[in-house]
Amino acid sequence: MSIENPSREELGTILKKAKRIAVVGLSDQPDRTSFMIAEAMQKAGYEIIPVNPMVDQVLGVKAVARLQEIEGHIDIVNVFRRAEFIPEVGEDFLEIDADVFWAQLGIVHEPTFQMLKEKGYTVVMDRCIKVEHALTK
């Protein structure tokens, strides 16, 4: 595997600085991993923006269909989509004002990782944002 994530220390810095997290593929079902993780991050003080064309709202926040519909700066785009959808999300990511592309635990797409890195973005794949947040407090 040719991806190299930021160090745990760097992840801690990213999470301390971040305020707004767009969650791509956020489910409105409380038993889904994306919901549980987004809820924990919201409770930790982050603004969560659900990105999912199939839901109206999640965690009391109106959902948007695509990243491009979000107004203002996004610190982290946290992705809960299968690996085959990562290139599409990566392309959307390039069209918005965001700092970090973060694919959740178990999600790796090397070509997208390399492409975003080459464009100067911070990219994290195969890491759980909630676990990293807990470890870097």
N, C-alpha and C positions, 0 to 999 in steps of 0.2 A: 504494500500500500504506500502510495507516494504523497499522502497528505501529512502535514505537520501542523498541529494545532498550536496556538499560543500557549505559553507556560501557564501553570496554575496561578502564578503571581500576576501575569498579564491578564488572565481571565478575571481575577479579583479587581484589578484596576478598571477594566471594562465595565464590570457590574456595579462598581462604586460610582462611576461617572454617569452611567445610563439612567434615564428617567422614563423614556417611552419605548415600549416594546410592541411591535406589530407581530401578531401570532398568526402565521399562515396555516390554514387547516384546523383552526381552533373549533372544536366540537361544542355544541350546547348540551351535550349529554354528560351529566356529572360523573358517570363511571368511566369516562374516557381519559386516557393519560393526558391529552392536551388540555382538557378542562382542569384537571387536578393541578397540573403544573402552572397553568396560567393563573388559577385562583390563588395558589401559594405566592406567586410573584406579585400579584395585585395586593395581597395582604401584606407583603413585605414593602409596599410603598411605590411600586412601579405602576405607571399608566399602561394598561393593556388595551390594545386595539385589535379586535377580532377581524381576521381576513378570511372570509369563507362565503361564497355566493349562495350556499345552501341554508344559511341561518339568518335570522333577523337580528338577534342580539345574543350576547353571551356575557355573563357576569355583570349585567346591568349596562352594558355598553353596546351601542348600535354597531352592527357588523358592516364591513365594506366587502365588496366582491373581489377587488384587486388592490394591490399595494398603491397603485397610482391614484386611488380615490382618497388617500389619506392626506390631509392638509398639514403642513409643517414638518419639522425635522423628526426623523425616527432614529433612535440610537441603535436599536437592535431589531433585526428581522429574524424572528425565531420560527423555524419551519418544521411543521408536523405533516409532511407529505412524503409519500414513498419516493425512493431514489429516482424512479423514472420521471418524476415531475420536477426534480430539482433544476434541470436546465431552464425550464419555463419560468420558475420562480427567480432564478438567477438573472434572467433577462429583465423581468419586471423590476428586480432590485436595482439594476443599473439605471432605470428610468426615474428613480426617486432619490430624495436626499436622505441617505441612511449611511451609518458608519460600519455596522457589523452584520455579516450574514452568518447565522447560527443554525445549523441543521441538528436536530435532536439526536439523542442516543440511537444508534442502529442505522442512521442515515448517512451514507457516504456517496458522493458522486465526484470522482476525481477530476474529470474534465472541467466541471463547473468550479471546483475548488481552485484549480490552477488558473482558470480564466479570471476569476475575481481577484486572486492574489496578484496576478500580473497587472491588473488595473489599479493596484494599490490598496485594496480593501482588506480589512481584517476578516478572516474566515475561520469559523469553527464548525467542525462536523463530528458526529458520533459522540457528542457530549450532552448531558442533561443540564440545562440551565439552572434548574432548581437545586440539583446536587452541587454544582459548582458554586452557586450562591451560598449554600449552607457551608461549604468548605472554606469559603474565602471571607466569611464574616469577621 
